[in-house]
Amino acid sequence: MPDGSVRDLDRSDEILEYFGKKEIDALVSVGGDGSLTIADALHKKGLRVVGVPKTIDNDLDKTMTTFGFDTAVSFATDCLDRLHSTAESHHRLMVVEVMGRYAGWIALHSGIAGNAHAILLPEIPSDLDIVASHILAREAQGHPYSVVVVAEGAAPRNGHTELLAPAEIGHAERLGGMGEHVAKALQERTGKDARVVVLGHLLRGGSPTAFDRLAALRFGAAAVRALDEGLTGVMVALAFPNVNYIPLEEVAGRMKAVPMDSDTLQTARDLGICLGD
């Protein structure tokens, strides 16, 4: 994963001092890789810590899923369903950019569920000539429109990821703009009118799905049980049918990308979805 995390500002000693003054004896850290990496560092300085995996990106290792992911995928799928209508009626190419940073989970799952015709992932450098050929082949078969899902962290073969802002102290770099890049390139290659929809932060809000509500409650209850049992330096992780405890050091600083042997990825290929390779 590109170096997008800036951790030069260390205020851990202040946190420990504050916890001591307030007589707080444990921390439940709820978040993604950045939060859990900090949680691991605090644990190693002596604070009792339990991590809870929460990120729409689903890019935390050692857990089947993170809560927030299912809600984001469900919303993105609903948006794709709506975009099929306007794409088909106007014979357009619709390019939909979704979040996920350098992992393609949201793009892959929503793209398949939302009947996208092409999905571009960070894990697979894409050849836009191949995508354009796929779109033109659809048109030759009587389907004069296409819907393309692009992960914000995707990059074309021999190209680079698009950034809105570089990393700075306390903030990772801001990804964005790949949808515009892909739409422009595909419009030039196909001659079709291309429009871009960036779902952005809409994916991060709204009413959570029943799955995410239950996952969050299970994680929270498991975190309290872990502290009650005297555990520290662990993250609760979903492994059906149970919730497991995983050492934070096995999770911090690691990213769970879409594996190339994933059944979900193979399903996309079996359905004829173009992945740009």
C-alpha positions in Angstrom: 0.0 0.0 0.0 1.3 3.5 -0.8 2.6 5.4 2.1 -0.5 7.4 2.9 -0.4 7.5 6.7 1.5 10.2 8.5 2.3 9.4 12.1 5.0 12.0 12.9 3.0 13.6 15.6 3.2 11.4 18.7 0.9 12.5 21.6 0.6 9.1 23.2 2.2 10.3 26.5 -0.4 13.0 26.8 -3.1 10.5 26.3 -1.7 8.2 29.0 -1.4 11.1 31.4 -5.0 12.2 30.7 -6.3 8.7 31.2 -4.4 8.5 34.5 -5.9 11.8 35.7 -9.4 10.8 34.8 -8.9 7.3 36.3 -9.8 5.6 33.0 -8.3 2.2 33.1 -9.1 0.9 29.6 -9.8 2.1 26.0 -12.0 0.5 23.4 -10.7 1.9 20.1 -13.3 1.8 17.3 -12.0 2.4 13.8 -9.9 1.4 10.9 -6.2 0.8 10.3 -5.1 4.2 11.6 -7.1 4.0 14.8 -6.0 0.4 15.5 -2.4 1.2 14.8 -2.6 3.9 17.4 -4.4 1.6 19.7 -1.6 -1.0 19.4 1.0 1.7 20.2 -0.9 2.7 23.3 -1.2 -0.9 24.4 2.5 -1.3 24.1 2.9 1.7 26.4 0.9 0.0 29.1 -2.7 1.0 28.4 -5.4 -1.6 28.4 -6.8 -1.6 24.9 -9.4 -3.6 22.9 -9.9 -2.8 19.2 -13.2 -2.9 17.3 -13.0 -3.0 13.5 -15.1 -0.2 12.0 -14.5 1.0 8.4 -16.6 1.1 5.2 -13.4 0.0 3.4 -13.4 -3.6 4.8 -9.6 -3.5 4.5 -8.7 -4.7 8.0 -7.0 -8.1 8.2 -8.0 -11.1 10.3 -11.8 -10.3 10.3 -14.3 -11.5 7.8 -15.9 -8.0 7.7 -15.9 -4.6 9.4 -19.1 -2.9 10.3 -20.0 0.0 8.0 -19.0 -2.0 4.9 -22.4 -3.7 4.3 -24.2 -0.3 4.6 -21.8 1.3 2.1 -22.2 -1.6 -0.4 -26.0 -1.5 -0.1 -26.1 2.2 -0.7 -23.7 2.0 -3.7 -25.8 -0.9 -5.1 -29.0 1.2 -4.9 -27.3 4.1 -6.7 -26.1 1.7 -9.5 -29.6 0.4 -9.9 -30.9 3.9 -10.4 -28.1 4.8 -12.8 -28.9 2.0 -15.2 -32.2 3.7 -16.1 -30.6 7.0 -17.2 -27.6 5.3 -18.8 -29.9 3.1 -20.9 -32.4 5.8 -21.9 -29.6 8.2 -23.1 -27.2 5.5 -24.5 -24.5 6.8 -22.1 -21.5 5.6 -20.4 -21.9 6.1 -16.7 -18.7 6.0 -14.5 -19.3 5.6 -10.8 -16.4 6.3 -8.4 -16.7 4.7 -5.0 -14.6 4.9 -1.8 -12.4 2.2 -0.4 -8.9 3.7 -0.5 -6.4 1.1 -1.7 -8.7 -1.9 -1.4 -11.4 -2.7 -3.9 -14.0 -4.4 -1.7 -16.8 -1.7 -2.1 -16.3 -1.5 -5.8 -16.3 -5.2 -6.3 -19.2 -6.1 -4.1 -21.5 -3.2 -5.2 -20.4 -3.6 -8.9 -21.5 -7.2 -9.0 -24.7 -6.6 -7.0 -25.5 -3.5 -9.1 -25.0 -5.3 -12.4 -22.0 -3.1 -13.5 -20.4 -4.0 -16.8 -16.9 -3.1 -15.8 -15.2 -2.8 -12.3 -11.8 -1.3 -11.9 -10.0 -2.2 -8.7 -6.7 -1.1 -7.0 -5.6 -4.7 -7.0 -5.8 -5.1 -10.8 -4.0 -2.4 -12.8 -6.4 -1.8 -15.6 -5.9 -1.5 -19.4 -8.5 1.1 -20.5 -8.2 -0.2 -24.1 -9.6 -3.5 -22.9 -12.4 -1.7 -21.1 -13.2 0.4 -24.1 -13.3 -2.8 -26.3 -15.7 -4.4 -23.9 -18.0 -1.3 -24.0 -18.0 -1.3 -27.8 -18.6 -5.1 -27.9 -21.7 -4.5 -25.8 -22.9 -1.8 -28.2 -22.4 -4.2 -31.2 -24.6 -6.7 -29.4 -27.4 -4.2 -29.0 -26.6 -2.7 -25.6 -25.7 0.9 -26.3 -24.9 1.9 -22.7 -22.5 0.7 -20.0 -22.0 1.2 -16.3 -18.4 1.2 -15.0 -17.6 1.2 -11.3 -14.2 2.7 -10.3 -12.5 2.3 -6.9 -11.0 5.6 -5.8 -7.6 3.9 -5.4 -7.6 2.2 -8.8 -4.9 3.0 -11.3 -4.6 2.3 -15.0 -1.7 0.1 -16.2 1.4 2.2 -16.4 -0.5 5.0 -14.7 -0.9 6.3 -11.2 -3.6 6.8 -8.5 -5.3 10.2 -8.6 -5.0 12.4 -5.5 -7.1 15.4 -4.3 -4.6 16.3 -1.6 -1.2 14.9 -0.4 -0.6 13.4 3.0 0.2 15.8 5.9 0.7 15.4 9.6 -2.4 13.8 11.1 -4.1 13.2 7.8 -3.6 10.5 5.1 -3.6 11.6 1.4 -7.1 12.3 -0.1 -7.9 10.0 -3.0 -10.2 11.1 -5.7 -10.4 11.9 -9.4 -10.0 8.5 -10.9 -13.6 8.5 -12.1 -13.0 11.6 -14.1 -9.8 10.2 -15.5 -11.5 7.0 -16.6 -14.6 8.7 -18.1 -12.4 11.0 -20.2 -10.3 8.1 -21.4 -13.2 5.9 -22.3 -15.1 8.7 -24.0 -12.1 9.3 -26.2 -11.7 5.6 -27.0 -15.4 4.8 -27.6 -16.9 8.1 -28.8 -19.7 7.6 -26.3 -21.0 10.4 -24.1 -19.6 9.6 -20.6 -20.8 11.0 -17.3 -19.3 10.7 -13.8 -21.0 10.1 -10.5 -18.8 10.3 -7.4 -20.6 8.8 -4.4 -17.9 9.9 -2.0 -19.0 10.6 1.6 -22.6 9.6 0.9 -21.2 6.1 1.4 -20.2 6.9 4.9 -23.6 8.0 6.4 -27.2 7.1 6.5 -29.2 4.4 8.2 -27.1 1.2 8.7 -28.2 -2.1 7.4 -29.5 -4.8 9.8 -26.3 -6.7 9.2 -24.1 -3.8 10.3 -26.3 -3.1 13.3 -25.9 -6.6 14.5 -22.2 -6.7 13.7 -21.6 -3.5 15.7 -23.6 -4.8 18.7 -21.7 -8.2 18.6 -18.3 -6.4 18.4 -19.2 -4.0 21.2 -20.4 -6.8 23.5 -17.3 -8.9 22.7 -15.0 -5.9 23.5 -16.6 -5.5 26.9 -16.3 -9.2 27.6 -12.6 -9.1 26.6 -11.9 -6.4 29.1 -13.9 -8.2 31.7 -11.8 -11.3 31.1 -8.6 -9.3 31.5 -7.6 -9.2 27.9 -5.7 -6.4 26.3 -4.0 -5.6 23.1 -6.6 -7.5 21.0 -9.1 -6.7 18.3 -12.5 -8.4 18.1 -12.9 -10.1 14.8 -15.8 -11.7 13.0 -15.3 -15.4 12.1 -18.7 -17.0 11.6 -20.4 -18.1 13.7 -18.3 -16.5 16.4 -16.3 -13.4 17.3 -12.6 -14.1 17.9 -9.9 -12.1 19.7 -6.9 -11.3 17.5 -3.7 -9.6 18.7 -3.6 -6.0 17.6 0.0 -6.3 16.4 -1.3 -8.8 13.8 -3.7 -6.2 12.4 -2.0 -2.8 12.8 -0.3 -1.5 9.7 -1.7 -4.3 7.5 -4.2 -4.0 4.7 -6.6 -6.7 3.5 -6.8 -6.4 -0.2 -9.1 -8.3 -2.5 -7.3 -11.6 -3.1 -6.8 -12.7 -6.7 -8.2 -16.2 -5.9 -11.3 -14.7 -4.3 -14.6 -16.5 -5.2 -16.3 -13.1 -5.5 -13.7 -11.9 -8.0 -14.1 -15.1 -10.0 -17.9 -14.6 -9.9 -17.4 -11.2 -11.6 -15.4 -12.9 -14.3 -18.0 -15.7 -14.7 -20.7 -13.1 -15.2 -18.7 -11.4 -18.0 -17.9 -8.3 -16.0 -14.7 -6.6 -17.4 -12.0 -6.1 -14.8 -9.7 -4.3 -17.2 -7.2 -7.1 -17.5 
